[in-house]
Amino acid sequence: MSNKGKRSRAYPVESLSDAEGTARILFDAFGESLFSRQQGAEAIGHPVGPSDGGRGGRRLAALVQFGLLARISKEYTLTRRALRLLQPADDHERIEMLQSAALSPVLYRGVYDRFRAVGQLPPRLHNLLQRDFGIAERAAPAAARSLVETLLSADLITVQGDFRSLKNVTGAGGAATPGPSSKQLQEPSAVGRREADSEVGARNKEHNRGFEPQRFDFDLTYGRGFIRVPQRLTSHDLDLLRRQLEVLEEQVKGVRE
């Protein structure tokens, strides 16, 4: 059934590589500080007004869908993912952030999960987006093009549309290609462990007290949810939690739309 005339499901209006460029502009302009929608739009060349047509806001929304930008009340800030992408410790971290960002939009993750088992994207992807994923007919070609460009830039598919093995996608299903994790990079060597005496161990135990996880359970409309956090939380930690909720809110809005 055609969805011509219906509102299209939300999807990023620019590819991940373009979104990364936008994030870099915002980082150069604001760093890790908060900024308003108008300030952000002006920084990327879209002053808010009749002539803009909402383009600036849609580009900012694309960064939110990729998890590169978070809304805090009525303001925005670059996320930890964006900072790690723009200033990676190494190529490993960069590809990890690219792949995590690429699969953050609800639409992109849905397409990826559906066709990865097949091994290849369908040749007429725009038709599938329109028929099965709620993308309006007029928007389907642009949405398909943006999706393919995003998966390519994240090294998730080949130019022929064949899926590659996952390298470092947080929370992605399937086996990941082995590589050093951030935990492995931080683990002390065997020599270092042998050199640690009881006094250091005691200090570490005291320092880590309060970092044991605590769980908060709560009722939702369709079931129960929970979060697990360390016992010690700073105001910065609370800000990070708020940002994650903002990202979740944007994703839920995208599903509803």
WOHUKA-V482788 format. One record per run of one state. SS is the DSSP state (a for helix, b for strand, c for the rest). FROM is the first residue (numbers start at 1). TO is the last residue. If there is no record, write none. Layout:
ss=SS from=FROM to=TO
ss=SS from=FROM to=TO
This chain:
ss=c from=1 to=15
ss=a from=16 to=30
ss=c from=31 to=34
ss=b from=35 to=36
ss=a from=37 to=43
ss=c from=44 to=54
ss=a from=55 to=65
ss=c from=66 to=68
ss=b from=69 to=72
ss=c from=73 to=74
ss=b from=75 to=78
ss=c from=79 to=79
ss=a from=80 to=86
ss=c from=87 to=90
ss=a from=91 to=102
ss=c from=103 to=105
ss=a from=106 to=116
ss=c from=117 to=119
ss=b from=120 to=120
ss=c from=121 to=124
ss=a from=125 to=132
ss=c from=133 to=136
ss=a from=137 to=153
ss=c from=154 to=156
ss=b from=157 to=157
ss=c from=158 to=161
ss=b from=162 to=163
ss=c from=164 to=181
ss=a from=182 to=186
ss=c from=187 to=189
ss=a from=190 to=195
ss=c from=196 to=197
ss=a from=198 to=208
ss=c from=209 to=212
ss=b from=213 to=220
ss=c from=221 to=222
ss=b from=223 to=230
ss=c from=231 to=234
ss=a from=235 to=256
ss=c from=257 to=257
